[in-house]
Amino acid sequence: IGNCGVGFAPCRPEDREALVNVMEGVEDIPEAVMAKGLPWNWESFPDYLKSLEARAWDADVGAYIPHSPLRVYAMGQRGLDREPATAADVARMAQLVAEGMAAGALGFATSRSLVHRRGDGAFIPSFQADSDELVAIARSVGDAGRGVLQMIPNLDTADWASDLDLMKRMTSTSGRPLTYSLAQWSTDPQGWRRTMDALAEHNRSGAAPVLAQVFPRPMGAMCGLSTSANAFSHCASYRAIADRPLAEKVAIMRDPAFRARLIAEEPDETPTPLHRLLRTWDNIYPLGAEPDYEPSPDQSIAALAGQRGVSPVELVYDLMLEQDGHALILMPFSNYAERSLNPALAMMRDPYSIVGLGDGGAHYGIICDASYPTTMLAYWTRDRAGEQLTIPAAVKALSADNADFLGLRDRGRLKPGLKADINLIDHGALHLHAPHVVHDLPGGGRRLAQQATGYRATMVSGVITRRDGADTGARPGRLIRAA
């Protein structure tokens, strides 16, 4: 909890609405869901951990201290407005981080990403925070003698080198490892390689490492009539029906007159770079009943439209109406510039990377990244036509490597005396099904879910939480307090 430097603690009562607005914008979690789901029985970060500790889950949870709430708590409105921190502000943030680390935080997280905006469109509090502020906070983490640092840097901009230098300063000052988000972008397909090369000398020097956090699939969105976005989301005619029940929406869109009007309609000016990708026809693909996360170029909307003698906009319109409106379109926005996952494989195999970066609990109106471990175990070790990973390498990447990075020495391996967090898997039967929409969030909120079969049993602390994919009702998961 707390990735990307966003979260809900520390937080004064008067700042709750502001932090909800930050989370709504960055992670695409509707305000109504948070209003129903957050108990707000904390103010300080240590109290937040106590609130988490009072609950039980089907998996253990841990928390980073998030930069944006920290800034708002220390600076008030000035922090929300991204004003430069004074020396007193920085000292206060460092003190709060020390308190959080003493209470058991796993570390500190921040974001400097251009795409991370509040719900009202403004940049989040941590964006472009001064480097000295971050180095001081990192030093406070280091003073605890444990913990890690997590950052979303701005590596796809002209000043990428400054963020690389900042990450090296933070690890050198604190003596603690840092993980940063890395992907292949279509605007600079070799940028990921330059980034890893630029950090190689630092990582080989014996200093605390700066590790790329990488994803084993295209990063992107699943678009359709039942999700948060699609190719028509910014058309006035579609917006007029967007909030109607799916069956009603499908009936309207099957009307030939409505179809002709919407297909001819030009989208409004789109608000973010990600939304502009909704009509990148040569890199958008039908996801299908058997989801394919490495589709070939001849399966793109542009290629299929050419084969069928229709326009891409006509084809995507008709495809979304399939399965009574439940059909989904895969829109990669990174890790797929070469129409291949070979760069992702190279990133995963780099000794200074860890596998993660999945938005398992965010953007759930367009993303279902919680399924990527099954992609690792089934696709990468068994089904991929090209070069594969070995089963031991995939298992280690999903278990020991991440546990070691976080300093959780009590788990991550099958070894006497360690925590019995175990999956019993029928590898030959392991299968990932198509995503689908469910409405089980607070207030009836919507999310994408994805079933995986082949998991015979899942154990947490030796207690079976799932048997043949079915929830047993057991909740042995607890808060992890770093020690």
C-alpha positions as CSV (number, residue, x, y, z in Angstrom):
1,I,0.0,0.0,0.0
2,G,1.3,3.5,-0.8
3,N,2.9,2.8,-4.2
4,C,3.3,5.9,-6.4
5,G,3.5,8.0,-3.3
6,V,-0.3,8.3,-2.9
7,G,-2.4,7.1,0.1
8,F,-4.4,8.3,3.0
9,A,-1.9,8.8,5.9
10,P,-0.8,10.9,7.6
11,C,-4.0,12.9,7.1
12,R,-5.9,15.6,9.1
13,P,-9.7,15.4,8.9
14,E,-9.8,18.7,6.9
15,D,-7.4,17.2,4.3
16,R,-9.4,14.0,3.6
17,E,-11.2,15.3,0.6
18,A,-7.9,16.5,-1.0
19,L,-6.3,13.1,-0.6
20,V,-9.3,11.4,-2.0
21,N,-9.1,13.8,-5.0
22,V,-5.4,12.8,-5.5
23,M,-6.2,9.1,-5.3
24,E,-9.1,9.5,-7.7
25,G,-7.0,11.1,-10.3
26,V,-3.8,9.0,-10.0
27,E,-5.3,5.6,-9.5
28,D,-8.8,6.0,-11.2
29,I,-10.6,5.0,-8.0
30,P,-14.0,6.7,-7.9
31,E,-14.6,9.1,-5.0
32,A,-17.9,7.3,-4.2
33,V,-16.0,4.0,-3.6
34,M,-13.6,5.7,-1.3
35,A,-16.3,7.6,0.6
36,K,-18.0,4.3,1.3
37,G,-14.9,2.2,2.0
38,L,-12.6,4.4,4.1
39,P,-13.2,4.3,7.9
40,W,-10.8,7.2,8.5
41,N,-10.0,6.0,12.0
42,W,-6.5,7.4,12.0
43,E,-4.6,10.6,11.5
44,S,-0.9,9.8,11.9
45,F,0.9,7.1,9.9
46,P,1.4,4.9,13.0
47,D,-2.3,5.1,13.7
48,Y,-3.0,4.1,10.1
49,L,-0.9,1.0,10.6
50,K,-2.9,0.2,13.8
51,S,-6.1,0.4,11.7
52,L,-4.7,-2.0,9.2
53,E,-3.4,-4.3,12.0
54,A,-7.0,-4.6,13.3
55,R,-8.2,-6.2,10.1
56,A,-7.6,-9.6,8.5
57,W,-7.2,-10.5,4.9
58,D,-6.5,-13.5,2.6
59,A,-3.0,-12.2,2.1
60,D,-0.5,-10.2,4.2
61,V,-0.2,-6.4,3.5
62,G,2.5,-3.8,4.1
63,A,2.6,-0.1,3.7
64,Y,5.0,2.6,2.3
65,I,4.9,6.1,3.7
66,P,3.5,8.0,0.7
67,H,5.0,11.4,-0.3
68,S,1.9,13.3,-1.3
69,P,0.0,12.8,2.0
70,L,3.2,13.5,3.9
71,R,3.7,16.8,2.1
72,V,0.1,17.9,2.7
73,Y,0.4,16.9,6.4
74,A,3.6,18.8,6.9
75,M,2.8,21.9,4.8
76,G,-1.0,22.1,4.6
77,Q,-2.3,23.9,1.5
78,R,1.2,24.9,0.5
79,G,2.1,21.2,0.1
80,L,-1.1,20.5,-1.9
81,D,-0.2,23.5,-4.2
82,R,3.3,22.1,-4.7
83,E,5.1,25.1,-3.2
84,P,8.8,24.6,-2.4
85,A,9.4,23.2,1.1
86,T,11.2,25.3,3.6
87,A,14.0,23.9,5.7
88,A,11.5,23.6,8.6
89,D,9.1,21.7,6.3
90,V,11.7,19.3,5.2
91,A,12.7,18.7,8.8
92,R,9.1,18.0,9.7
93,M,8.7,15.5,6.9
94,A,11.9,13.7,7.9
95,Q,10.6,13.5,11.5
96,L,7.3,12.1,10.3
97,V,9.1,9.5,8.2
98,A,11.2,8.5,11.2
99,E,8.0,8.0,13.2
100,G,6.5,5.9,10.4
101,M,9.6,3.8,10.0
102,A,9.7,3.2,13.7
103,A,6.0,2.0,13.6
104,G,6.8,-0.6,10.9
105,A,6.5,1.1,7.5
106,L,8.3,-0.9,4.7
107,G,9.8,2.3,3.3
108,F,8.9,5.5,1.4
109,A,7.3,6.0,-2.0
110,T,7.1,9.0,-4.3
111,S,6.1,10.0,-7.9
112,R,7.5,12.6,-10.3
113,S,5.4,11.4,-13.2
114,L,3.8,13.9,-15.6
115,V,0.8,11.6,-16.0
116,H,0.0,11.5,-12.3
117,R,-2.7,14.2,-11.8
118,R,-5.3,14.9,-9.2
119,G,-9.0,14.4,-10.0
120,D,-9.2,18.0,-10.8
121,G,-6.4,17.8,-13.3
122,A,-3.7,19.5,-11.3
123,F,-0.3,17.9,-10.6
124,I,-0.1,15.8,-7.4
125,P,1.8,17.3,-4.4
126,S,5.0,15.3,-4.9
127,F,5.5,16.3,-8.5
128,Q,8.8,18.1,-9.0
129,A,9.5,18.2,-5.3
130,D,13.0,19.5,-4.8
131,S,15.8,16.9,-4.8
132,D,17.1,18.1,-1.4
133,E,13.7,17.3,0.1
134,L,13.7,13.8,-1.2
135,V,17.3,13.2,-0.2
136,A,16.5,14.3,3.4
137,I,13.5,12.0,3.5
138,A,15.7,9.1,2.1
139,R,18.3,9.9,4.9
140,S,15.5,9.5,7.5
141,V,14.6,6.1,6.0
142,G,18.3,5.1,6.2
143,D,18.5,6.2,9.8
144,A,16.0,3.5,10.6
145,G,18.5,0.9,9.4
146,R,16.0,-0.8,7.1
147,G,13.3,-0.1,4.6
148,V,13.3,0.6,0.9
149,L,12.6,3.6,-1.5
150,Q,10.1,3.5,-4.4
151,M,9.9,6.1,-7.2
152,I,8.0,6.8,-10.4
153,P,10.6,9.0,-12.2
154,N,10.2,11.1,-15.3
155,L,12.4,9.0,-17.5
156,D,10.5,9.7,-20.8
157,T,11.3,13.5,-20.7
158,A,14.4,15.5,-21.8
159,D,15.7,15.9,-18.3
160,W,15.7,12.1,-17.5
161,A,19.3,12.2,-16.3
162,S,18.4,14.5,-13.4
163,D,16.0,11.8,-12.0
164,L,18.7,9.2,-12.4
165,D,21.1,11.3,-10.5
166,L,18.4,11.9,-7.8
167,M,17.8,8.2,-7.4
168,K,21.5,7.6,-7.0
169,R,21.8,10.4,-4.4
170,M,18.9,8.9,-2.4
171,T,20.4,5.5,-2.2
172,S,23.9,6.7,-1.6
173,T,22.7,9.0,1.2
174,S,20.4,6.5,2.8
175,G,22.2,3.2,2.2
176,R,18.8,1.7,1.3
177,P,17.8,0.1,-2.1
178,L,15.4,1.9,-4.4
179,T,13.1,0.6,-7.1
180,Y,11.8,2.7,-10.0
181,S,9.3,2.0,-12.7
182,L,10.7,1.1,-16.1
183,A,8.9,0.3,-19.3
184,Q,9.5,0.6,-23.1
185,W,7.8,3.7,-24.6
186,S,6.9,4.0,-28.2
187,T,8.3,7.6,-28.2
188,D,11.7,6.2,-27.3
189,P,11.9,2.4,-27.8
190,Q,15.5,2.1,-26.6
191,G,15.1,4.5,-23.6
192,W,14.8,1.6,-21.1
193,R,18.1,0.2,-22.2
194,R,19.9,3.5,-21.9
195,T,18.4,3.9,-18.4
196,M,19.6,0.5,-17.2
197,D,23.0,1.1,-18.8
198,A,23.3,4.6,-17.1
199,L,22.7,3.0,-13.7
200,A,24.9,-0.1,-14.2
201,E,28.1,1.5,-12.9
202,H,26.3,2.6,-9.7
203,N,24.7,-0.8,-9.2
204,R,28.1,-2.6,-9.7
205,S,29.9,-0.3,-7.3
206,G,28.6,-1.9,-4.1
207,A,26.3,1.0,-3.2
208,A,22.7,0.4,-2.3
209,P,21.2,-0.7,-5.7
210,V,18.7,1.2,-7.9
211,L,16.5,-1.6,-9.3
212,A,14.2,-1.3,-12.2
213,Q,10.7,-2.5,-11.5
214,V,9.4,-4.1,-14.7
215,F,6.2,-5.7,-16.0
216,P,5.9,-9.0,-18.0
217,R,3.1,-7.9,-20.3
218,P,2.2,-4.8,-22.3
219,M,1.2,-2.0,-19.9
220,G,-2.1,-0.6,-21.0
221,A,-5.8,-0.6,-20.7
222,M,-8.8,-2.9,-21.6
223,C,-11.4,-0.8,-23.3
224,G,-15.0,-1.6,-23.9
225,L,-18.6,-0.6,-23.2
226,S,-18.4,-1.9,-19.7
227,T,-15.1,-0.3,-18.7
228,S,-14.0,3.3,-18.0
229,A,-12.8,4.2,-21.5
230,N,-13.0,3.3,-25.1
231,A,-12.4,4.8,-28.5
232,F,-15.7,6.8,-28.3
233,S,-15.4,8.0,-24.7
234,H,-14.7,11.6,-25.9
235,C,-17.5,11.7,-28.4
236,A,-20.5,13.7,-27.4
237,S,-23.1,11.1,-28.6
238,Y,-21.4,8.4,-26.6
239,R,-21.1,10.5,-23.5
240,A,-24.8,11.0,-23.6
241,I,-25.3,7.3,-23.1
242,A,-22.1,6.3,-21.2
243,D,-23.7,6.0,-17.8
244,R,-26.7,4.0,-18.9
245,P,-27.0,0.2,-18.0
246,L,-25.0,-1.9,-20.4
247,A,-27.9,-3.7,-22.0
248,E,-29.6,-0.3,-22.7
249,K,-26.4,1.1,-24.1
250,V,-25.9,-1.9,-26.4
251,A,-29.5,-1.6,-27.7
252,I,-28.9,2.0,-28.5
253,M,-25.6,1.3,-30.3
254,R,-27.2,-1.4,-32.4
255,D,-29.5,1.2,-33.9
256,P,-28.1,1.8,-37.5
257,A,-28.8,5.6,-37.3
258,F,-27.0,6.0,-34.0
259,R,-24.1,3.8,-35.3
260,A,-23.7,6.0,-38.4
261,R,-23.8,9.2,-36.3
262,L,-21.2,8.1,-33.7
263,I,-18.9,6.6,-36.3
264,A,-18.9,9.9,-38.2
265,E,-18.4,12.0,-35.1
266,E,-15.0,13.4,-34.2
267,P,-13.8,13.0,-30.6
268,D,-13.4,16.1,-28.5
269,E,-9.9,17.2,-27.7
270,T,-8.6,14.5,-25.3
271,P,-7.3,15.5,-21.9
272,T,-4.3,13.2,-21.4
273,P,-1.6,11.4,-23.6
274,L,-3.1,8.1,-22.5
275,H,-6.5,9.0,-23.9
276,R,-5.0,9.9,-27.2
277,L,-3.9,6.3,-27.6
278,L,-7.5,5.1,-27.7
279,R,-7.4,5.5,-31.5
280,T,-3.9,4.3,-32.2
281,W,-5.4,1.7,-34.5
282,D,-2.2,-0.1,-35.5
283,N,-1.4,-0.9,-31.8
284,I,-4.9,-1.8,-30.5
285,Y,-6.1,-5.4,-30.5
286,P,-9.3,-7.4,-29.8
287,L,-8.5,-9.2,-26.5
288,G,-10.7,-12.2,-27.2
289,A,-12.2,-14.9,-25.1
290,E,-8.7,-16.4,-24.7
291,P,-6.7,-13.2,-23.9
292,D,-3.5,-12.8,-25.9
293,Y,-1.1,-10.3,-24.4
294,E,1.5,-10.6,-27.2
295,P,-0.7,-10.2,-30.3
296,S,0.9,-10.1,-33.7
297,P,0.7,-6.9,-35.9
298,D,-1.8,-8.6,-38.2
299,Q,-4.2,-8.8,-35.3
300,S,-4.3,-5.0,-34.8
301,I,-7.5,-3.1,-35.4
302,A,-5.9,-1.4,-38.4
303,A,-4.8,-4.7,-40.0
304,L,-8.1,-6.5,-39.3
305,A,-10.1,-3.5,-40.7
306,G,-8.0,-3.6,-43.9
307,Q,-8.6,-7.3,-44.2
308,R,-12.3,-6.8,-43.9
309,G,-12.6,-3.7,-46.1
310,V,-14.0,-1.5,-43.3
311,S,-12.6,1.5,-41.5
312,P,-10.9,0.9,-38.1
313,V,-13.6,3.0,-36.3
314,E,-16.3,0.9,-37.8
315,L,-14.5,-2.3,-36.8
316,V,-13.9,-1.3,-33.2
317,Y,-17.5,-0.1,-32.8
318,D,-18.8,-3.5,-34.0
319,L,-16.3,-5.5,-31.9
320,M,-17.3,-3.8,-28.7
321,L,-20.9,-4.9,-29.3
322,E,-19.9,-8.5,-29.4
323,Q,-20.6,-10.8,-26.3
324,D,-23.6,-8.5,-25.6
325,G,-21.3,-5.6,-25.0
326,H,-18.8,-7.4,-22.8
327,A,-16.1,-7.7,-25.4
328,L,-12.8,-5.9,-24.6
329,I,-10.1,-4.2,-26.7
330,L,-6.4,-4.3,-25.5
331,M,-4.7,-0.9,-25.8
332,P,-1.0,-1.2,-25.0
333,F,0.7,2.1,-24.1
334,S,4.1,0.7,-23.1
335,N,6.2,-2.4,-23.4
336,Y,4.9,-3.0,-26.9
337,A,6.7,-0.5,-29.2
338,E,8.2,-3.3,-31.2
339,R,5.0,-5.4,-31.2
340,S,6.9,-8.0,-29.2
341,L,7.6,-8.7,-25.5
342,N,11.3,-9.4,-26.2
343,P,12.2,-6.1,-24.6
344,A,10.2,-7.1,-21.5
345,L,12.1,-10.4,-21.4
346,A,15.4,-8.5,-21.5
347,M,14.3,-6.2,-18.7
348,M,13.2,-9.2,-16.6
349,R,16.5,-11.0,-17.1
350,D,18.6,-8.0,-16.1
351,P,20.3,-8.6,-12.8
352,Y,19.2,-5.1,-11.6
353,S,15.5,-5.5,-12.0
354,I,12.6,-7.0,-10.1
355,V,9.2,-8.0,-11.5
356,G,6.2,-5.9,-10.3
357,L,4.7,-2.7,-11.5
358,G,1.2,-4.2,-11.7
359,D,-1.7,-1.9,-10.9
360,G,-3.5,-4.8,-9.1
361,G,-5.6,-2.5,-6.9
362,A,-5.9,0.6,-9.1
363,H,-7.3,1.7,-12.5
364,Y,-9.6,-1.2,-12.0
365,G,-12.1,0.2,-14.5
366,I,-9.6,-0.4,-17.3
367,I,-6.9,-2.6,-15.9
368,C,-6.6,-6.1,-14.3
369,D,-3.0,-6.4,-13.5
370,A,-3.6,-8.7,-10.6
371,S,-3.4,-11.6,-13.1
372,Y,0.2,-11.0,-14.2
373,P,1.6,-13.7,-12.0
374,T,-0.4,-16.3,-13.9
375,T,1.0,-14.8,-17.2
376,M,4.5,-15.3,-15.7
377,L,3.8,-18.9,-14.7
378,A,1.8,-20.0,-17.8
379,Y,2.7,-17.9,-20.8
380,W,6.3,-17.2,-20.1
381,T,7.3,-20.7,-19.0
382,R,5.0,-22.8,-21.2
383,D,2.9,-21.1,-23.9
384,R,5.1,-18.5,-25.5
385,A,6.2,-19.3,-29.0
386,G,9.4,-17.4,-28.7
387,E,12.1,-17.5,-26.0
388,Q,10.7,-18.4,-22.6
389,L,11.6,-18.3,-18.9
390,T,12.3,-21.4,-16.9
391,I,9.8,-22.3,-14.2
392,P,12.4,-21.8,-11.4
393,A,13.3,-18.3,-12.8
394,A,9.6,-17.3,-12.9
395,V,8.8,-18.6,-9.4
396,K,11.9,-16.9,-8.0
397,A,11.0,-13.6,-9.6
398,L,7.5,-13.7,-8.0
399,S,8.7,-14.8,-4.6
400,A,12.3,-14.7,-3.3
401,D,13.4,-11.7,-5.4
402,N,10.7,-9.4,-4.1
403,A,10.8,-10.6,-0.5
404,D,14.6,-10.1,-0.5
405,F,14.3,-6.6,-1.9
406,L,11.7,-5.6,0.8
407,G,13.9,-7.1,3.5
408,L,11.3,-9.8,4.4
409,R,13.7,-12.6,5.4
410,D,10.9,-14.7,6.8
411,R,9.3,-15.6,3.5
412,G,9.9,-16.1,-0.3
413,R,11.3,-19.6,-0.2
414,L,10.2,-23.1,0.7
415,K,12.5,-23.7,3.6
416,P,12.0,-25.0,7.2
417,G,11.4,-22.2,9.6
418,L,10.1,-19.7,7.0
419,K,6.5,-18.6,6.6
420,A,4.3,-21.1,4.9
421,D,3.0,-19.0,2.1
422,I,2.6,-21.6,-0.6
423,N,0.8,-22.1,-3.9
424,L,0.1,-25.7,-5.1
425,I,-0.1,-25.4,-8.9
426,D,-1.1,-27.8,-11.6
427,H,1.2,-26.3,-14.2
428,G,-0.2,-28.1,-17.2
429,A,-3.8,-26.9,-16.3
430,L,-2.8,-23.3,-15.5
431,H,-5.0,-21.1,-17.5
432,L,-5.9,-17.4,-17.5
433,H,-9.5,-16.5,-18.6
434,A,-10.8,-13.3,-20.1
435,P,-11.3,-10.3,-17.8
436,H,-14.9,-9.4,-16.9
437,V,-16.6,-6.7,-15.0
438,V,-18.0,-7.2,-11.5
439,H,-19.8,-4.8,-9.2
440,D,-18.6,-5.7,-5.7
441,L,-16.8,-2.6,-4.4
442,P,-18.3,-0.4,-1.7
443,G,-21.4,1.3,-3.0
444,G,-21.6,-1.2,-5.9
445,G,-18.5,0.1,-7.6
446,R,-17.2,-1.5,-10.7
447,R,-13.9,-3.3,-11.3
448,L,-12.4,-5.8,-13.7
449,A,-11.8,-9.3,-12.4
450,Q,-10.0,-12.2,-14.1
451,Q,-10.2,-15.8,-13.2
452,A,-7.3,-18.2,-13.3
453,T,-7.6,-21.9,-13.0
454,G,-5.0,-24.5,-12.2
455,Y,-4.2,-23.3,-8.7
456,R,-5.1,-26.3,-6.5
457,A,-4.5,-24.6,-3.2
458,T,-3.2,-21.3,-1.9
459,M,-1.9,-21.1,1.7
460,V,-1.0,-18.1,3.8
461,S,0.9,-18.9,7.0
462,G,0.0,-22.5,6.4
463,V,-3.8,-21.8,6.3
464,I,-5.6,-22.7,3.0
465,T,-7.3,-19.5,1.7
466,R,-8.3,-20.8,-1.7
467,R,-8.9,-24.4,-2.9
468,D,-9.3,-25.0,-6.6
469,G,-9.9,-21.3,-7.1
470,A,-12.7,-21.0,-4.5
471,D,-12.4,-18.8,-1.5
472,T,-12.4,-20.9,1.7
473,G,-13.3,-17.9,3.9
474,A,-10.1,-18.1,5.9
475,R,-8.4,-14.8,6.5
476,P,-5.0,-15.4,8.0
477,G,-3.4,-12.4,6.3
478,R,-2.0,-9.7,8.6
479,L,-0.2,-6.4,8.5
480,I,3.6,-6.8,7.9
481,R,5.5,-4.5,10.3
482,A,9.1,-4.2,9.1
483,A,11.5,-4.8,12.0
